């Protein structure tokens, strides 16, 4: 039976898995954290080790790759990583095809996760959807008329850099008040850190969680403190949900997809976060614009299952084309 090798180069983690074409369960699966000081060479070395572990003595029919950063999907070239150094203009598709002798497809993680949810998860049966990941950053991937839509130059889906507060704090991209600057996990931690530093009387639950060492704050801890009733943490979580909800409402007005699927670590912030996201999205969109907002069904494995879908969707064409080039 034909075997798909699925790879996920995340900002902080690396994963590899194998699955038979048409199956819904992994044959093998390995996952490892990327070291704090990792570069492209480190990540590639770790991934080779994971690939060897999941393949053993078998050979895949095709390889699908999810990468946490901008990718030229046409050539399979990684343009850069915002979290790991040395990934500038790395021809990842070419490297994998040369090493394993089978066709490979590479795309950015949001596009790939959208494919995964459409084929295997919460988006099954929908014609159009927008997948949004809210974790280290905020990104999106489109499925329109059952097909991935990347836009001219491959930059479609950057909901994280929709400006929702022009007077807000400065984002990594240089603009003020982006969705990502207010909604992502690391920025939630930064926002909480700044508020705690300026007001010593609030955020007692949050302070206790880190023993008053504000450098230990994470978005996950902010969410945890908010769920436990911490006033300052609740303010930060509410702002995160507000920013995302306004962004979703604007996207709904512009493109009118049937479904928004939300994945990533910040979506575990609790029921209140979901309530605010849905409420603000509904309030921002026109009353006539109908859409659903659902949690991702595949969790952290959405990019890996998307890599399977990516490899499967072009498998026959790629194998024929690849073989003719050898």
Secondary structure as GFF3:
##gff-version 3
##sequence-region A 1 326
A	DSSP	beta_strand	3	9	.	.	.	ID=ss1
A	DSSP	beta_strand	13	20	.	.	.	ID=ss2
A	DSSP	beta_strand	28	33	.	.	.	ID=ss3
A	DSSP	alpha_helix	40	55	.	.	.	ID=ss4
A	DSSP	beta_strand	62	67	.	.	.	ID=ss5
A	DSSP	beta_strand	71	72	.	.	.	ID=ss6
A	DSSP	beta_strand	77	78	.	.	.	ID=ss7
A	DSSP	alpha_helix	92	100	.	.	.	ID=ss8
A	DSSP	beta_strand	103	108	.	.	.	ID=ss9
A	DSSP	alpha_helix	109	120	.	.	.	ID=ss10
A	DSSP	beta_strand	129	134	.	.	.	ID=ss11
A	DSSP	beta_strand	138	144	.	.	.	ID=ss12
A	DSSP	beta_strand	147	149	.	.	.	ID=ss13
A	DSSP	three_ten_helix	152	154	.	.	.	ID=ss14
A	DSSP	three_ten_helix	159	161	.	.	.	ID=ss15
A	DSSP	alpha_helix	179	183	.	.	.	ID=ss16
A	DSSP	alpha_helix	185	198	.	.	.	ID=ss17
A	DSSP	alpha_helix	204	209	.	.	.	ID=ss18
A	DSSP	three_ten_helix	214	216	.	.	.	ID=ss19
A	DSSP	alpha_helix	219	227	.	.	.	ID=ss20
A	DSSP	alpha_helix	231	255	.	.	.	ID=ss21
A	DSSP	beta_strand	259	263	.	.	.	ID=ss22
A	DSSP	three_ten_helix	265	268	.	.	.	ID=ss23
A	DSSP	alpha_helix	271	284	.	.	.	ID=ss24
A	DSSP	beta_strand	292	295	.	.	.	ID=ss25
A	DSSP	three_ten_helix	299	301	.	.	.	ID=ss26
A	DSSP	alpha_helix	302	313	.	.	.	ID=ss27
A	DSSP	alpha_helix	315	325	.	.	.	ID=ss28
###
